C-alpha cells in the first residue's frame, strides 16, 4: 500500500477541522466586484436562527452507486494529488452571477492548493448585454448581440451554456481576465465552442512575445488552443476577410490547465427553465466536452412560478434533462437541489414548491441521485420573508443578497463534506499503487 503524502494528509485534516468549526461568513463590501468566497470571522449558529441545520444534508438515493464512485475518485485525488474531476452546475439567475457557485469553486480548489483544478466554462455575458459573473472580467470590441434560450422571443442556435453571443462585424475581440483570489487562476489551454469557419472568420489568439500558441481543430465548431506556458487572461480576435453576411456564433470557452483537481463549470442563464435547455440543439454534444463527473441541478424556480404549473409536465421536462446527462456520462453523480422558498410578484407565495420537492425526490430515486433540500433548510413555506428580514434575501423574495448567496454556498459545502466523510467512515478506502 502506498501511503498518502504529508500534504494530502493535511488536506484531509483540514476537511475534518472545517466540519468541527462553526459556519463561516464573509464581511460585506460595497464593491460588487470584490472577490468572493474568502472566509472571515466564524459566527455562531445562533446568528442564523432561521436556518434549519438539521436538514442541511444530502438525502435522496441511499447508497448511491454513482456517488460512491465520485467520492472514491475524490478521495483518491485528495490523498495522492492525481486526477481531474469536473463539476457541472446548472441554474438560472441564481447562478448567472456566479456568487455561491464561485464560493464552492474556491472552497473545493483550496482544500489543497496543489490540486486546484481549472476555472471551467466562460461566456462574455456583458458583451451579450446581460449581467456578468463576478469571478472574471470580459472586455470586448465590436457589436455583439445576446440570445437566451430562456427568452421565448429569441431564436438562434444554442449549446450547453443556454446563451449565444453573435456578431457580423468584420473585426471583433473578446478578452477574459480572471479574479486572482484566493489562488491564482491560470489557463494552459482552452476549447472554443462556436460555429467558427476559417474561410469566414480568422481567429487570432494574442499571447506574450515568448509564449507560443498551437491550435488543434477538434471537429466542426470546436477548436483547442494550447499555450506554451500558463496565462492569466485569454484574448481573442475574430477577423472576417470580406464583407459577407456570415454571422459568428459564440457558445462559450472552456478554460483548462494541466493541474490535477476539481474544475467547476458554472452555467446559469437568467430565466432558465428545463424547457429552455430543450431548445439547445448542441446541448448534449457540448456537454460531452465538459466531461461531467458531478452534475448539480439548480433549476426549478422559474418552472414552478409559471401560471398553469403542472407536476406531470414538470417531471417530464426534468427527466428529459437528466436523461441527456446520463447519455453523456452514464456514471455521472447527480445532485438535485430543491429551489428556495419564494414569492410571485413579491406578495403571492409560490405554493408549487411542495410539488417540486416531491418530484425532485421521485427523480432522485429514478436516477440514483442525491438531494439538497434548500426549501426545507430555509424553513419551508413563508421562510423567504424571514430570510429577507435577516438581510439574506432581496425584497423581490426570490433572489438572495450577496451575504445570502455566500451563506447558501457555505451550507452546501458543509453538507458535501459531511456526506463525503460519512462515505469515508463507511467505506474505509484503502489505496494501493
C-alpha positions as CSV (number, residue, x, y, z in Angstrom):
1,X,0.0,0.0,0.0
2,X,1.2,3.5,-0.9
3,X,0.7,5.9,2.0
4,X,-0.7,9.4,1.3
5,X,1.8,12.3,1.1
6,X,2.0,14.7,4.0
7,X,0.4,17.4,2.1
8,X,-2.7,15.3,1.3
9,X,-2.9,14.0,4.9
10,X,-3.1,17.7,5.9
11,X,-5.8,18.3,3.3
12,X,-7.9,15.6,4.8
13,X,-7.3,17.0,8.3
14,X,-8.4,20.4,7.0
15,X,-11.7,18.9,5.9
16,X,-12.2,17.5,9.4
17,X,-11.3,20.8,11.0
18,X,-13.9,22.6,8.8
19,X,-16.7,20.3,10.0
20,X,-15.7,20.8,13.6
21,X,-15.7,24.6,13.3
22,X,-18.6,27.0,13.2
23,X,-20.1,28.0,9.9
24,X,-18.2,30.9,8.2
25,X,-19.5,34.0,6.7
26,X,-18.0,36.9,4.8
27,X,-17.7,40.6,5.6
28,X,-19.8,42.8,3.4
29,X,-18.3,45.0,0.7
30,X,-19.7,48.0,-1.1
31,X,-17.9,47.0,-4.3
32,X,-19.8,44.2,-6.1
33,X,-16.6,43.4,-8.0
34,X,-14.7,42.5,-4.8
35,X,-13.5,38.9,-4.6
36,X,-16.0,36.4,-3.2
37,X,-15.5,33.3,-1.2
38,X,-12.9,34.4,1.3
39,X,-13.8,33.4,4.9
40,X,-13.8,36.0,7.6
41,X,-14.6,35.5,11.3
42,X,-16.5,32.5,12.4
43,X,-20.0,33.0,13.6
44,X,-22.2,31.1,16.0
45,X,-25.2,29.2,14.6
46,X,-27.3,31.5,16.8
47,X,-26.7,34.3,14.4
48,X,-28.6,32.3,11.8
49,X,-31.7,31.0,13.8
50,X,-33.7,30.9,10.5
51,X,-31.6,28.0,9.2
52,X,-32.8,24.5,9.8
53,X,-29.4,23.0,10.2
54,X,-30.8,19.5,10.9
55,X,-31.9,19.4,7.2
56,X,-28.6,20.7,5.8
57,X,-27.6,17.3,4.5
58,X,-27.6,15.3,1.3
59,X,-30.6,12.9,1.1
60,X,-32.4,11.2,-1.7
61,X,-31.0,7.9,-3.0
62,X,-29.5,5.9,-0.2
63,X,-26.1,4.3,-1.0
64,X,-26.0,5.9,-4.5
65,X,-23.7,3.9,-6.8
66,X,-22.7,7.0,-8.8
67,X,-21.9,9.0,-5.6
68,X,-19.9,6.1,-4.2
69,X,-17.7,6.2,-7.3
70,X,-17.5,10.0,-7.2
71,X,-16.3,10.0,-3.5
72,X,-13.9,7.3,-4.3
73,X,-12.3,9.3,-7.1
74,X,-12.4,12.5,-4.9
75,X,-10.8,10.7,-2.0
76,X,-8.0,9.3,-4.2
77,X,-7.4,12.8,-5.7
78,X,-7.2,14.2,-2.1
79,X,-4.8,11.5,-1.0
80,X,-2.4,11.4,-3.9
81,X,-3.0,14.6,-5.8
82,X,-3.8,12.8,-9.0
83,X,-6.7,13.0,-11.4
84,X,-9.0,15.8,-12.7
85,X,-12.7,15.9,-11.8
86,X,-15.4,18.1,-13.4
87,X,-18.4,19.6,-11.6
88,X,-21.0,21.0,-13.9
89,X,-23.6,23.2,-12.1
90,X,-26.8,24.3,-14.0
91,X,-29.1,27.0,-12.9
92,X,-30.9,30.3,-13.7
93,X,-30.4,33.8,-12.4
94,X,-29.2,32.4,-9.0
95,X,-26.2,31.0,-10.9
96,X,-25.5,33.6,-13.6
97,X,-23.9,36.0,-11.1
98,X,-21.7,33.0,-10.0
99,X,-21.6,34.1,-6.3
100,X,-22.5,30.9,-4.5
101,X,-21.1,28.7,-7.2
102,X,-17.8,30.6,-7.2
103,X,-17.6,30.2,-3.4
104,X,-18.0,26.4,-3.9
105,X,-15.3,26.5,-6.6
106,X,-12.9,28.3,-4.3
107,X,-13.7,26.1,-1.3
108,X,-13.0,22.9,-3.4
109,X,-9.9,24.3,-5.0
110,X,-8.3,25.5,-1.8
111,X,-8.7,22.4,0.4
112,X,-5.2,21.7,-1.0
113,X,-3.8,24.3,-3.3
114,X,-1.6,21.7,-5.1
115,X,-4.7,20.2,-6.6
116,X,-6.7,23.4,-7.5
117,X,-8.1,22.3,-10.9
118,X,-9.2,24.7,-13.7
119,X,-11.7,27.6,-14.0
120,X,-14.1,25.9,-16.4
121,X,-16.5,27.4,-18.9
122,X,-16.6,31.1,-19.7
123,X,-19.0,33.3,-21.6
124,X,-19.0,37.0,-22.5
125,X,-22.2,37.9,-20.7
126,X,-21.6,41.7,-20.7
127,X,-20.9,41.7,-24.5
128,X,-24.2,39.8,-24.8
129,X,-25.9,42.6,-22.9
130,X,-26.7,40.9,-19.6
131,X,-25.1,40.8,-16.2
132,X,-21.8,39.1,-15.8
133,X,-20.3,36.7,-13.2
134,X,-18.2,38.4,-10.6
135,X,-15.4,35.9,-10.9
136,X,-14.0,37.2,-14.2
137,X,-14.0,40.2,-16.4
138,X,-14.7,40.4,-20.1
139,X,-13.6,43.3,-22.3
140,X,-14.7,43.4,-26.0
141,X,-14.8,45.4,-29.2
142,X,-17.3,45.3,-32.0
143,X,-21.0,44.9,-31.8
144,X,-22.3,41.7,-30.2
145,X,-25.9,40.5,-29.7
146,X,-27.1,38.2,-26.9
147,X,-29.7,35.4,-27.4
148,X,-31.0,33.5,-24.5
149,X,-32.7,30.1,-24.8
150,X,-34.8,31.1,-21.8
151,X,-36.4,34.0,-23.7
152,X,-39.2,32.7,-25.9
153,X,-38.8,35.7,-28.4
154,X,-35.2,34.7,-29.1
155,X,-34.5,32.3,-31.8
156,X,-31.0,31.0,-32.5
157,X,-28.7,28.0,-32.1
158,X,-27.7,27.3,-28.6
159,X,-25.2,25.0,-26.9
160,X,-24.6,23.8,-23.3
161,X,-24.4,27.4,-22.0
162,X,-28.0,28.2,-23.0
163,X,-26.9,31.6,-24.3
164,X,-25.3,32.6,-27.6
165,X,-23.4,35.8,-28.5
166,X,-23.4,36.7,-32.2
167,X,-21.7,39.2,-34.4
168,X,-21.4,40.0,-38.1
169,X,-18.7,42.7,-37.7
170,X,-15.6,42.3,-39.7
171,X,-13.3,42.8,-36.7
172,X,-14.2,42.0,-33.1
173,X,-12.4,41.0,-29.9
174,X,-13.0,39.2,-26.6
175,X,-10.7,39.3,-23.6
176,X,-11.4,37.2,-20.5
177,X,-9.5,38.2,-17.3
178,X,-9.7,36.2,-14.0
179,X,-10.1,37.4,-10.5
180,X,-7.0,36.2,-8.7
181,X,-8.3,35.3,-5.3
182,X,-7.8,33.3,-3.2
183,X,-5.3,31.4,-5.5
184,X,-4.0,32.4,-8.9
185,X,-6.2,31.3,-11.8
186,X,-4.2,30.2,-14.8
187,X,-5.0,28.7,-18.2
188,X,-2.8,26.4,-20.3
189,X,-5.4,25.6,-23.0
190,X,-9.0,26.3,-24.0
191,X,-11.6,24.8,-26.2
192,X,-13.6,27.3,-28.2
193,X,-17.3,26.4,-28.8
194,X,-18.5,28.3,-31.8
195,X,-19.5,28.0,-35.5
196,X,-16.1,29.3,-36.4
197,X,-15.1,28.5,-40.0
198,X,-11.7,29.6,-41.1
199,X,-13.0,30.6,-44.5
200,X,-15.4,33.1,-42.9
201,X,-13.5,34.2,-39.8
202,X,-9.9,34.1,-38.9
203,X,-9.1,33.5,-35.2
204,X,-6.1,35.3,-33.7
205,X,-5.0,34.4,-30.2
206,X,-2.9,37.0,-28.5
207,X,-0.1,35.9,-26.2
208,X,3.2,37.2,-24.8
209,X,6.1,37.5,-27.2
210,X,7.9,34.5,-25.8
211,X,4.7,32.4,-25.5
212,X,3.7,30.2,-28.4
213,X,0.2,29.2,-29.4
214,X,-0.8,26.0,-31.0
215,X,-4.3,25.3,-32.4
216,X,-5.8,21.9,-32.9
217,X,-9.1,21.6,-34.7
218,X,-11.3,19.0,-32.9
219,X,-14.3,18.9,-35.2
220,X,-16.7,21.3,-36.8
221,X,-17.3,24.1,-34.4
222,X,-14.6,23.0,-31.8
223,X,-11.1,24.3,-31.7
224,X,-8.5,23.5,-29.0
225,X,-5.8,26.2,-28.4
226,X,-2.7,25.5,-26.3
227,X,-0.3,28.0,-24.9
228,X,3.4,27.4,-24.3
229,X,3.0,28.3,-20.7
230,X,0.1,29.3,-18.4
231,X,-1.6,32.7,-18.8
232,X,-4.0,34.6,-16.6
233,X,-6.1,36.1,-19.4
234,X,-7.4,34.9,-22.8
235,X,-7.6,37.4,-25.6
236,X,-9.2,36.6,-28.9
237,X,-9.6,38.5,-32.2
238,X,-12.0,37.4,-34.9
239,X,-11.4,38.9,-38.3
240,X,-13.6,38.4,-41.3
241,X,-11.8,38.6,-44.6
242,X,-14.7,40.1,-46.5
243,X,-18.0,41.9,-46.0
244,X,-20.1,38.8,-46.2
245,X,-23.2,38.4,-44.0
246,X,-21.8,35.4,-42.2
247,X,-22.7,35.5,-38.5
248,X,-20.3,34.3,-35.9
249,X,-21.9,32.4,-33.1
250,X,-20.0,32.2,-29.8
251,X,-21.3,29.5,-27.4
252,X,-18.6,29.5,-24.8
253,X,-15.0,28.8,-24.0
254,X,-13.7,26.0,-21.8
255,X,-10.6,27.2,-19.8
256,X,-8.3,24.4,-18.6
257,X,-4.9,23.8,-17.1
258,X,-3.0,20.6,-16.8
259,X,-3.1,20.5,-13.0
260,X,-5.0,17.9,-11.0
261,X,-8.0,18.9,-9.0
262,X,-11.7,20.0,-9.5
263,X,-12.8,22.1,-12.4
264,X,-16.1,23.8,-11.6
265,X,-18.2,24.7,-14.6
266,X,-21.0,27.2,-13.5
267,X,-23.7,27.5,-16.1
268,X,-26.5,29.9,-15.3
269,X,-28.8,32.0,-17.5
270,X,-31.5,34.3,-16.2
271,X,-35.0,32.9,-16.5
272,X,-33.9,29.4,-17.3
273,X,-36.4,26.5,-17.1
274,X,-35.9,22.9,-18.1
275,X,-37.7,23.6,-21.4
276,X,-35.1,26.3,-22.1
277,X,-32.4,23.6,-22.5
278,X,-34.6,21.5,-24.7
279,X,-34.2,24.4,-27.2
280,X,-30.4,23.9,-27.2
281,X,-29.6,21.9,-30.3
282,X,-26.0,21.5,-29.3
283,X,-26.5,20.9,-25.6
284,X,-25.7,17.2,-25.4
285,X,-22.9,17.5,-27.9
286,X,-21.1,20.3,-26.0
287,X,-21.8,18.8,-22.5
288,X,-19.6,15.9,-23.5
289,X,-16.7,18.4,-23.8
290,X,-17.2,19.3,-20.1
291,X,-16.9,15.6,-19.1
292,X,-19.1,15.9,-16.1
293,X,-18.2,13.7,-13.0
294,X,-20.8,15.5,-10.8
295,X,-23.8,17.3,-12.2
296,X,-25.6,19.8,-9.9
297,X,-29.1,20.8,-10.9
298,X,-30.4,24.1,-9.5
299,X,-33.3,24.7,-11.9
300,X,-37.0,24.9,-10.9
301,X,-37.8,28.3,-9.6
302,X,-39.0,29.7,-12.9
303,X,-40.8,26.4,-13.8
304,X,-42.8,26.4,-10.6
305,X,-43.8,30.0,-10.6
306,X,-45.3,30.0,-14.1
307,X,-49.1,30.1,-14.4
308,X,-50.5,26.7,-15.2
309,X,-47.7,24.8,-13.5
310,X,-48.4,21.0,-13.8
311,X,-46.4,18.5,-11.8
312,X,-46.5,15.8,-14.6
313,X,-45.2,18.3,-17.2
314,X,-42.5,19.5,-14.8
315,X,-41.5,15.9,-14.1
316,X,-41.3,15.1,-17.8
317,X,-39.1,18.1,-18.6
318,X,-36.9,17.4,-15.6
319,X,-36.5,13.8,-16.6
320,X,-35.5,14.7,-20.2
321,X,-32.7,16.9,-18.9
322,X,-31.4,14.1,-16.7
323,X,-31.6,11.6,-19.5
324,X,-29.4,13.8,-21.6
325,X,-26.8,14.0,-18.8
326,X,-26.9,10.2,-18.3
327,X,-26.3,9.7,-22.0
328,X,-23.2,11.9,-21.8
329,X,-21.8,10.1,-18.8
330,X,-23.9,7.1,-17.5
331,X,-21.8,7.0,-14.3
332,X,-22.1,10.7,-13.5
333,X,-23.1,11.6,-9.9
334,X,-26.1,13.8,-9.9
335,X,-27.1,16.3,-7.2
336,X,-30.6,17.8,-7.3
337,X,-31.3,20.9,-5.3
338,X,-34.8,21.9,-4.3
339,X,-35.5,25.5,-5.1
340,X,-35.6,28.1,-2.3
341,X,-38.8,29.4,-0.9
342,X,-40.0,32.3,-3.0
343,X,-43.0,34.5,-3.9
344,X,-44.5,35.6,-7.2
345,X,-44.6,39.4,-7.7
346,X,-43.5,39.9,-4.1
347,X,-46.8,39.0,-2.5
348,X,-48.1,35.6,-3.7
349,X,-46.4,32.6,-2.2
350,X,-45.2,30.0,-4.7
351,X,-47.4,27.1,-3.5
352,X,-46.0,24.8,-6.1
353,X,-42.7,24.3,-4.3
354,X,-44.0,21.4,-2.2
355,X,-44.9,19.6,-5.5
356,X,-41.4,20.5,-6.9
357,X,-39.8,19.0,-3.9
358,X,-41.8,15.8,-4.2
359,X,-40.9,15.4,-7.9
360,X,-37.3,16.0,-7.1
361,X,-37.2,13.2,-4.6
362,X,-39.0,10.9,-7.1
363,X,-36.4,11.6,-9.8
364,X,-33.6,11.1,-7.3
365,X,-34.7,7.5,-6.8
366,X,-35.0,7.0,-10.6
367,X,-31.6,8.5,-11.5
368,X,-29.5,7.3,-8.5
369,X,-29.2,10.9,-7.3
370,X,-28.9,12.8,-4.1
371,X,-31.0,15.8,-3.0
372,X,-30.1,19.0,-1.2
373,X,-33.4,20.4,0.2
374,X,-32.8,24.2,0.3
375,X,-36.6,24.7,0.7
376,X,-36.6,22.7,3.8
377,X,-33.5,24.1,5.5
378,X,-34.8,27.6,4.9
379,X,-37.9,26.7,6.9
380,X,-40.5,25.7,4.2
381,X,-43.4,27.9,3.1
382,X,-43.0,31.6,4.1
383,X,-39.4,31.4,5.1
384,X,-38.3,33.7,2.3
385,X,-39.7,36.6,4.4
386,X,-37.7,35.5,7.4
387,X,-34.6,35.4,5.3
388,X,-35.4,38.8,3.8
389,X,-35.9,40.3,7.3
390,X,-32.5,38.9,8.2
391,X,-30.8,40.5,5.2
392,X,-30.3,37.3,3.3
393,X,-32.9,37.7,0.6
394,X,-33.8,40.7,-1.6
395,X,-37.1,42.5,-1.5
396,X,-38.3,40.5,-4.5
397,X,-38.5,37.4,-2.3
398,X,-36.9,35.3,-5.0
399,X,-33.2,36.2,-5.1
400,X,-30.7,36.2,-2.2
401,X,-28.5,39.1,-1.2
402,X,-24.7,38.6,-1.6
403,X,-24.5,37.5,2.1
404,X,-27.4,35.1,1.5
405,X,-25.7,33.5,-1.5
406,X,-22.5,33.2,0.4
407,X,-24.3,31.5,3.3
408,X,-26.1,29.3,0.8
409,X,-22.7,28.3,-0.6
410,X,-21.2,27.6,2.8
411,X,-24.2,25.4,3.8
412,X,-24.0,23.4,0.6
413,X,-20.2,22.9,1.0
414,X,-20.7,21.8,4.6
415,X,-23.3,19.3,3.5
416,X,-21.0,18.0,0.8
417,X,-18.1,17.5,3.2
418,X,-20.3,15.8,5.8
419,X,-21.6,13.4,3.2
420,X,-18.1,12.6,1.9
421,X,-16.9,11.9,5.5
422,X,-20.0,9.7,6.1
423,X,-19.0,7.7,3.0
424,X,-15.4,7.6,4.1
425,X,-16.2,6.2,7.5
426,X,-18.5,3.6,6.0
427,X,-16.1,2.6,3.1
428,X,-12.7,2.9,4.8
429,X,-11.0,3.1,1.4
430,X,-7.5,1.5,1.0
431,X,-5.5,2.5,-1.9
432,X,-2.7,0.5,-3.5
433,X,-0.1,1.5,-6.0
